[in-house]
Structure formats: structure tokens, C-alpha cells
Amino acid sequence: MADIIRVMVVAASPAMRMGLSAMLDDNPNLTVVKTVPDMDSLTEEMMQLQPDVVLLDWDGNDYEAISHAPQFLSATIILIDDR
């Protein structure tokens, strides 16, 4: 049996967070450990929850926060841009 992949979802919109989480819930190999509305909340939770993947609804302004934060080195970052 494969290891469960731990995912954090980051999206400003509550509807987007719910939708992305619902899509991931259909896969038995994935578990959503937390949903947060912004990068500040993500940074606070990263060290504690240690997700394997961060699914980020990207607004184009988060690059600096991701590229300069050492806690992001341990997770795969997947960017979603709905524009």
C-alpha cells in the first residue's frame, strides 16, 4: 500500500478551498491536513503539519514568500491559477 500524501490547500476564497479539498477527498492516497486562506496562515502551519504537498491558488504575488522561506523546501508546491 502506498504512503498517504499529506496536502495543505491555500486559497483566499472559501469556495475554492472547499472545492479543492472535495476533489482531493476522492483519492484514497491523499489527505488534506489543513486548508488556509493565505500565505501568512500557511507559514504558521507548515512546520507543525509538515505536508508533502502545498496546493496553492496562486495570485501571482506569493512568489517571494515561497522562494525565500526555508520551511517550503520540504514540500512540493503546486500552483493553481484560475485566470
C-alpha positions in Angstrom: 0.0 0.0 0.0 1.3 3.5 -0.9 2.0 6.1 1.7 -0.7 8.7 2.2 0.3 12.1 0.7 -0.4 14.9 3.1 -1.8 18.1 1.4 -2.4 21.6 2.5 -4.7 23.8 0.5 -4.2 27.5 0.3 -6.9 29.7 -1.3 -8.3 33.1 -0.4 -11.8 32.0 -1.4 -13.7 29.7 1.0 -15.5 28.1 -2.0 -12.1 27.4 -3.8 -10.7 25.8 -0.6 -13.8 23.6 -0.2 -13.8 22.7 -3.9 -10.1 21.7 -4.0 -10.5 19.8 -0.7 -13.5 17.9 -2.0 -11.6 16.9 -5.2 -8.7 15.6 -3.2 -11.0 13.7 -0.8 -11.9 11.4 -3.7 -8.4 10.0 -3.8 -7.6 7.5 -1.0 -3.9 8.2 -1.4 -4.3 11.9 -0.5 -5.4 13.5 2.8 -6.0 17.2 3.3 -4.3 18.1 6.6 -5.4 21.8 6.6 -6.9 24.5 4.5 -5.8 28.1 5.0 -6.8 31.4 3.4 -3.4 33.0 2.8 0.4 32.6 2.9 0.7 34.0 6.4 -1.5 31.2 7.7 0.4 28.7 5.6 3.7 29.7 7.0 2.4 29.4 10.6 1.2 25.8 10.0 3.9 24.4 7.7 6.4 23.4 10.4 3.7 21.8 12.6 1.8 19.9 10.0 4.7 19.1 7.6 2.6 18.5 4.4 4.1 16.7 1.5 2.3 18.9 -1.0 1.0 22.5 -0.8 -1.8 23.2 -3.3 -1.7 27.0 -3.8 -4.4 29.0 -5.6 -1.8 31.5 -6.8 -2.5 35.1 -7.3 1.0 35.9 -8.6 2.1 37.8 -5.5 3.2 34.8 -3.4 6.4 34.0 -5.3 8.7 36.0 -2.9 7.1 34.4 0.2 7.6 30.9 -1.2 11.1 31.3 -2.7 12.6 32.8 0.5 11.0 30.6 3.2 13.1 27.6 4.2 10.0 25.7 5.5 8.8 25.3 1.9 11.9 23.2 1.0 10.3 20.1 2.4 7.1 20.2 0.4 6.2 20.1 -3.3 4.4 23.3 -4.2 1.6 23.0 -6.9 0.4 26.4 -8.2 -3.2 26.8 -9.5 -4.0 29.9 -11.4 -7.7 30.3 -12.5 -7.2 33.4 -14.6 
